[in-house]
Amino acid sequence: MSSNVNIPATQSSIAAPTPQNTPLTAAPITQQLSRPTVPDIQEGGEDDGDDEPPSPTPGRAGNNLGTAGISGLGPQQQAILSQLVQGKLNNLVGKSSGYIESLPLEVKRNVEGLKGVQNEFTKLQMEHKKEVLELERKYLALYTPLFDRRLEITLGHSAPTQEEIVAGEAQSLKDDPSHTPLPPSSVSPNVTRANPGPGIPEFWLTALRNHVGISDLITERDAEALKHLTDIRVTYLPEDGNKTGADPSALGFKLTFHFTENDFFNNAVLTKTYIYRDELGYEGDFVYDHALGSEIQWKEDKDLTKSFEIKKQRNKNTNRTRLIRKAHPTESFFNFFSPPVPPAEDALENGDVDDEELEDLEERLELDYQIGEDMKERIIPRAIDYFTGKALEYDDMSLNSEDEEDIEEFDEDDEDEDDEDIDEVGS
């Protein structure tokens, strides 16, 4: 994906021309784009006589919409002006400033030659990423016996060894020096698959609920079904015997959710597959193309993705009433297996997708991809940390860092609004 090219707030008359003077994507006017100078509008009765009007202050006041430069405009006029400027910028997206076209022929040849060099770099970069993916696949095979061991203990099919308990206690003391060690006890040798022990009840439900983003998706009805979730695994694409419905050569990964028999659906396994695009993103990383989910075989009246409403309906001819049931989509974790579908390129080019609809779809796609990524990179590798809540400390650190950035941006916007209020009061 391409990133925005920032337009500097001020440009010196002696500065060399830039190759590109417009952003690669339509960016909001509030995101580091220079704003046109709009002179103050003087109101009647405020002429100070021979005093010269103050000249605009270089920088913010002269170049920013929403500051002292347009304090004489009302909110509606300011909004209209911002929309007009944004429209002009949108029309310039991707258009050349004319600099490249003005270069001498030999320089243009050099530019085209560098593009060829860049193509070779991109090819090597793709090979690099594929090798990294193969390395992840190699270590996933090494992790698998540990994940198998985790499954045995959580299901109660095997008791932890004394060595495993000692290592876990040592880690608990390292994390919390005030941790109280468990009293010694004899481990029953009779714990087997046929004669299971207590295991760890609701292990995966608890782990998922301790993830900040996923917990918001789990309803109380979902929780009853997720109590039957016994394991989550990841595999990398392409895989042998690919049954995802995707291109056999496509790169990506698949999440597999294992369930015991339950009252909600017949599936013993649900999958979610994420497919990467054929080309890397501009920053050199794999970019999601689309996702595929299992079709859930819901048992009668147990579809957790729908709510049912009973209504009375009267026949106008016979005057008889009957009860009808209407199904409505509702929030559910299991909507995760029906991922949003990106619009076709033709629909985007023809403008068939409404802007608000497109924005909503982009947010849903971003959330869907983020959950898949967190499942792969965080929850599956460190499920015990999410079960105990230890992972929340690190998630909170990450969120706090993002919140600080949001607060800083908010403060800057808020400061601009305060300037507007002061100007309007003093006008």
C-alpha positions in Angstrom: 0.0 0.0 0.0 1.3 3.4 -0.8 1.9 6.0 1.9 1.1 9.7 1.8 3.6 12.2 0.5 3.6 15.1 2.9 3.4 18.6 1.4 5.6 21.0 3.3 3.8 23.8 5.1 6.0 26.5 3.6 8.2 26.5 0.5 11.1 28.8 -0.1 11.3 30.6 -3.5 14.8 29.3 -3.9 14.0 25.7 -3.2 14.5 23.2 -6.0 11.3 21.9 -7.6 10.0 18.6 -6.2 9.3 15.6 -8.5 5.9 15.1 -7.1 3.8 17.8 -5.5 0.6 15.9 -4.7 -0.1 13.0 -2.3 -0.4 9.5 -3.6 -3.7 9.0 -1.8 -6.5 11.3 -0.9 -5.5 12.5 2.6 -7.6 14.6 4.9 -6.7 18.3 5.0 -5.9 18.0 8.7 -3.0 15.6 8.1 0.1 17.7 7.7 -1.0 19.3 4.5 -0.4 23.0 4.0 -3.4 25.2 4.1 -4.1 28.3 2.0 -3.8 31.7 3.4 -7.2 33.4 3.9 -7.1 37.1 4.9 -8.9 38.3 8.0 -12.4 39.7 7.3 -12.7 43.0 9.2 -16.0 43.8 10.7 -17.5 47.3 10.6 -16.7 49.7 13.4 -13.3 48.2 14.1 -11.1 50.4 11.9 -8.3 51.8 14.0 -7.8 54.7 11.6 -4.3 55.1 10.3 -3.0 52.0 12.0 -1.9 49.5 9.4 -3.5 46.0 9.6 -1.2 43.4 11.2 0.5 41.3 8.6 -0.2 37.5 8.7 2.2 35.6 11.0 4.3 33.1 9.0 3.4 29.5 9.7 0.2 28.6 11.5 -1.9 31.7 11.3 -1.1 32.3 7.6 -1.3 28.8 6.4 -3.9 26.9 8.5 -7.6 26.7 8.0 -9.4 26.9 11.3 -6.9 29.4 12.9 -6.9 33.2 13.0 -6.7 33.3 9.2 -10.5 32.6 8.8 -11.8 33.7 12.2 -14.3 35.9 10.4 -15.9 33.0 8.7 -18.7 31.1 10.3 -18.5 27.3 10.9 -20.6 26.5 7.8 -18.4 28.7 5.6 -15.3 27.1 7.1 -16.6 23.6 6.4 -17.5 24.6 2.8 -14.1 26.1 2.2 -12.4 23.0 3.6 -14.4 20.8 1.3 -13.5 22.9 -1.7 -9.8 22.7 -0.9 -10.0 19.0 -0.2 -11.8 18.5 -3.5 -9.0 20.3 -5.3 -6.4 18.1 -3.6 -8.3 15.0 -4.5 -8.3 16.1 -8.2 -4.5 16.4 -8.0 -3.9 12.9 -6.6 -1.2 11.2 -8.6 -0.7 14.0 -11.1 2.8 15.1 -12.0 4.1 18.5 -11.1 5.8 18.6 -14.5 9.3 18.3 -13.1 10.1 14.8 -14.5 8.8 15.8 -17.9 11.1 18.9 -17.9 14.3 16.9 -17.4 16.8 16.5 -20.3 16.5 13.2 -22.3 19.6 11.7 -20.8 18.5 12.3 -17.3 15.1 10.7 -18.1 17.0 7.7 -19.3 18.8 7.5 -16.0 15.5 7.8 -14.2 14.0 4.9 -16.2 17.2 2.9 -15.5 16.8 3.3 -11.8 13.2 2.1 -12.1 14.7 -1.1 -13.6 17.2 -1.4 -10.8 14.3 -1.0 -8.3 12.4 -3.8 -10.0 15.3 -6.2 -9.4 15.3 -5.1 -5.8 11.6 -5.8 -5.5 12.1 -9.3 -6.9 14.9 -10.1 -4.4 12.7 -8.6 -1.6 9.9 -11.0 -2.5 12.4 -13.9 -2.4 13.5 -12.7 1.0 10.0 -12.6 2.4 9.3 -16.1 1.0 12.3 -17.4 2.7 11.3 -15.8 6.0 7.9 -17.4 5.6 9.6 -20.8 5.1 11.6 -20.2 8.3 8.4 -19.5 10.1 7.0 -22.7 8.7 10.1 -24.6 9.9 9.8 -23.3 13.4 6.1 -23.9 13.5 6.9 -27.6 13.0 9.3 -27.4 16.0 6.6 -25.6 18.1 3.9 -28.2 17.3 5.0 -30.8 19.9 4.8 -28.1 22.5 1.3 -27.1 21.3 0.4 -30.8 21.5 1.6 -31.0 25.0 -0.4 -27.9 25.9 -3.5 -29.6 24.5 -3.0 -32.7 26.5 -2.7 -30.8 29.8 -5.6 -28.4 29.1 -7.9 -31.3 28.3 -6.7 -33.3 31.3 -5.4 -36.1 29.1 -2.0 -35.9 30.7 -0.7 -34.4 34.0 2.2 -32.0 33.9 5.5 -33.4 34.9 7.3 -32.3 38.1 9.9 -30.6 35.9 7.2 -28.6 34.0 5.7 -27.5 37.3 9.0 -26.4 38.7 9.8 -24.4 35.6 6.4 -22.8 35.7 6.8 -21.9 39.4 10.2 -20.3 38.6 8.6 -18.2 35.9 5.8 -17.1 38.2 8.4 -16.0 40.8 10.3 -14.1 38.1 7.1 -12.3 37.0 6.0 -11.7 40.6 8.4 -12.0 43.5 5.5 -12.1 45.9 4.1 -15.3 44.2 3.3 -18.0 46.7 4.6 -21.4 45.5 2.0 -24.2 45.3 2.2 -26.9 48.0 3.7 -30.2 46.9 1.3 -32.9 45.9 1.5 -36.2 44.3 0.5 -36.4 40.6 -1.9 -39.1 39.8 -0.4 -41.5 37.3 -3.9 -42.6 36.2 -4.6 -39.4 34.2 -5.0 -40.5 30.6 -7.2 -39.8 27.6 -9.5 -42.5 28.7 -9.4 -41.4 32.3 -8.9 -37.6 32.1 -8.1 -35.3 35.0 -9.6 -31.8 35.5 -7.4 -30.2 32.9 -8.0 -26.4 32.6 -11.7 -25.7 32.1 -12.7 -23.0 29.6 -9.0 -22.4 28.8 -9.5 -20.9 25.3 -12.7 -19.0 26.2 -10.8 -17.3 29.0 -7.8 -16.6 26.8 -9.9 -15.0 24.1 -11.8 -12.9 26.6 -8.5 -11.5 27.9 -7.7 -10.2 24.5 -8.7 -6.5 24.3 -10.2 -6.6 20.8 -11.7 -10.1 20.8 -13.4 -9.7 24.1 -15.7 -7.1 22.6 -16.9 -9.6 20.0 -17.9 -12.4 22.5 -21.5 -12.2 23.6 -22.9 -14.2 26.5 -24.5 -16.6 24.0 -21.2 -17.0 22.2 -19.5 -17.9 25.5 -21.7 -21.0 25.9 -20.5 -22.3 22.5 -16.9 -21.2 23.1 -16.7 -23.3 26.3 -16.4 -26.2 23.8 -13.4 -24.7 22.1 -10.5 -27.1 22.8 -7.7 -25.8 20.6 -6.6 -23.2 18.0 -3.8 -23.9 15.5 -2.2 -22.1 12.6 -0.7 -23.4 9.4 1.0 -21.6 6.6 -0.1 -21.7 3.0 0.4 -23.3 0.6 -0.1 -26.6 2.5 -0.4 -30.2 1.4 -3.9 -31.2 0.5 -5.1 -27.6 0.4 -8.9 -27.6 1.0 -9.3 -23.9 1.6 -10.8 -23.1 -1.8 -8.0 -20.7 -2.5 -5.3 -20.9 -5.2 -3.1 -23.8 -4.3 0.0 -21.6 -4.8 -1.4 -18.7 -2.8 0.6 -17.5 0.2 -1.1 -16.8 3.6 -2.1 -18.7 6.7 -5.0 -20.7 8.1 -6.5 -20.7 11.6 -8.1 -23.9 12.7 -10.6 -24.0 15.7 -11.4 -27.4 17.2 -14.6 -27.9 19.1 -16.2 -30.8 21.1 -19.8 -31.7 20.5 -22.1 -28.9 21.5 -25.7 -27.7 21.2 -25.0 -25.0 18.7 -23.4 -26.4 15.5 -22.4 -29.7 14.0 -18.9 -28.7 12.9 -16.0 -30.3 14.8 -13.6 -27.9 13.1 -14.0 -24.3 11.9 -11.3 -22.6 9.8 -10.4 -19.0 8.8 -8.0 -18.6 5.9 -6.1 -15.4 5.1 -4.7 -15.0 1.6 -1.8 -12.6 0.8 -1.6 -10.6 -2.4 0.8 -11.7 -5.1 2.9 -8.6 -4.7 4.4 -7.1 -1.6 3.2 -3.8 -0.2 5.1 -0.6 -0.8 6.9 -1.0 2.6 8.0 -4.5 1.7 5.6 -6.6 3.7 2.9 -9.1 2.7 -0.5 -7.5 2.2 -3.8 -9.2 2.8 -6.0 -9.8 -0.2 -9.0 -11.5 1.2 -10.2 -14.1 3.8 -12.2 -17.2 3.6 -14.3 -18.7 6.4 -16.0 -22.0 7.2 -19.7 -22.3 6.7 -21.1 -23.1 10.1 -23.7 -25.9 10.2 -26.0 -24.4 12.8 -28.5 -26.6 14.6 -32.1 -25.7 14.5 -32.8 -22.3 16.3 -29.2 -22.1 17.5 -27.7 -19.7 15.0 -25.7 -17.3 17.2 -25.2 -14.8 14.4 -29.0 -14.1 14.2 -31.6 -12.9 16.6 -35.2 -14.0 16.2 -38.3 -11.9 16.6 -41.8 -13.2 17.0 -44.5 -11.0 15.5 -48.3 -11.3 15.1 -49.6 -11.0 11.5 -53.3 -10.4 10.7 -54.9 -11.6 7.5 -56.9 -8.7 6.0 -59.4 -11.1 4.3 -60.0 -13.6 7.0 -59.1 -11.4 10.0 -57.2 -14.3 11.4 -53.8 -13.8 13.2 -50.8 -15.9 13.0 -47.3 -15.8 14.6 -44.3 -15.3 12.3 -40.7 -15.4 13.2 -38.2 -13.0 11.6 -34.4 -13.4 11.8 -32.1 -10.4 12.1 -28.3 -10.3 12.0 -26.8 -9.7 15.4 -23.3 -9.2 16.8 -21.4 -12.4 17.5 -17.9 -13.8 17.6 -18.9 -16.3 15.0 -19.4 -13.6 12.4 -15.6 -13.9 12.3 -16.1 -16.9 10.0 -18.1 -14.8 7.5 -15.5 -12.2 6.7 -16.4 -9.0 4.8 -15.8 -9.2 1.1 -13.7 -6.4 -0.6 -15.5 -4.7 -3.5 -14.5 -5.5 -7.0 -12.1 -3.2 -8.8 -14.7 -2.4 -11.4 -17.1 -1.3 -8.7 -14.6 1.0 -7.2 -13.5 2.5 -10.5 -17.1 3.1 -11.6 -18.0 4.7 -8.2 -20.7 2.1 -7.5 -19.7 1.9 -3.8 -20.9 4.7 -1.5 -18.2 6.5 0.4 -19.7 5.8 3.8 -20.2 2.2 2.8 -16.6 1.9 1.6 -15.3 3.5 4.8 -17.3 1.1 7.0 -16.1 -1.9 4.9 -12.5 -0.8 5.2 -12.9 -0.6 9.0 -14.4 -4.1 9.1 -11.7 -5.5 6.9 -9.0 -3.9 9.0 -10.5 -5.3 12.2 -10.8 -8.8 10.6 -7.2 -8.8 9.5 -6.0 -7.5 12.8 -7.8 -10.3 14.7 -6.4 -12.9 12.4 -2.9 -11.5 12.9 -3.3 -11.4 16.7 -4.5 -14.9 16.7 -1.4 -16.0 14.8 1.2 -13.9 16.4 0.0 -13.5 20.0 -2.8 -15.8 21.2 -1.7 -19.1 19.7 1.9 -18.8 20.8 1.2 -17.4 24.2 -2.2 -18.8 25.1 -1.3 -19.4 28.7 -0.3 -15.7 29.1 -3.7 -14.6 27.9 -5.4 -17.2 30.2 -3.6 -15.8 33.2 -3.8 -12.2 32.1 -0.1 -11.7 31.9 -0.3 -10.7 28.2 -2.6 -7.8 29.2 0.3 -6.0 30.7 2.0 -5.9 27.3 -1.2 -5.2 25.4 -1.9 -2.3 27.6 1.6 -0.9 27.0 1.0 -1.1 23.3 -2.4 0.5 23.6 -1.1 3.2 25.8 1.6 4.1 23.3 -1.1 4.4 20.6 -3.4 6.3 22.9 -0.6 8.8 23.6 -0.3 9.4 19.8 -4.0 9.9 19.6 -4.0 12.3 22.5 -1.2 14.3 21.0 -3.2 14.6 17.8 -6.3 15.5 19.7 -4.5 18.1 21.7 -3.2 19.8 18.5 -6.7 19.8 17.0 -8.1 21.0 20.3 -5.5 23.8 20.4 -6.5 25.0 17.0 -10.2 25.0 18.1 -9.2 27.0 21.2 -7.4 29.5 19.0 -10.6 29.9 16.9 -12.7 30.5 20.0 -10.2 33.2 21.2 -10.2 34.9 17.8 -14.0 34.9 17.6 -14.3 36.3 21.1 -11.8 39.0 20.4 -13.2 39.9 17.0 
